[in-house]
């Protein structure tokens, strides 16, 4: 089920809403860099190329891995769009399965993790 | 600051309320065995000896490590009491720093992680 190609063109697997596991979601959100990505998606979907890392020391290859952990936990969708990819937060699925969790985490996130795109 | 003695008699270090870090709290709660321990403390403090692991395959030495991760993240207190130790959930501190987070997690935890002592 795992792919070694970081980002093949096309669809990537996403767990169904019913398959989301609390532990995996908490783990995905327990990393500041991953949480910072999620915070960027609160206002709406974003081209992956526009999604940035708040920590400039993080390698671009790590960015792919961060996206993957978030996607496999069911926190974000990563879908092909034209030549690029679009990231979106699975807010409805998360709110349905874990009511209040996402809001509690986002409102508690350090300000550096709530950067908004201008 | 770290101790190699798993559970010395006496006081162990606990982070102050202001020192709690969201990422560390989420990480501590992202493990089912750790979350199961937290669930046992919802009703009140518990002697560590009475705190059990829901997964019987987990070694007792691992139990000490689970407690340590929870304590160092500021999720629980682990304090000496007579010849034993008492564990308690730092609910007030967690609610103060991360409003709604603990309740959202506890209410979303799988039933196996909400076992109550009888």
Interface residues (C-beta under 8 A of the other chain):
Chain A: X22 X23 X24 X26 X27 X29 X30 X31 X32 X35 X97 X98 X99 X100 X101 X103 X104 X105 X107 X108 X109 X110
Chain B: X22 X23 X24 X26 X27 X29 X30 X31 X32 X35 X97 X98 X99 X100 X101 X103 X104 X105 X107 X108 X109 X110
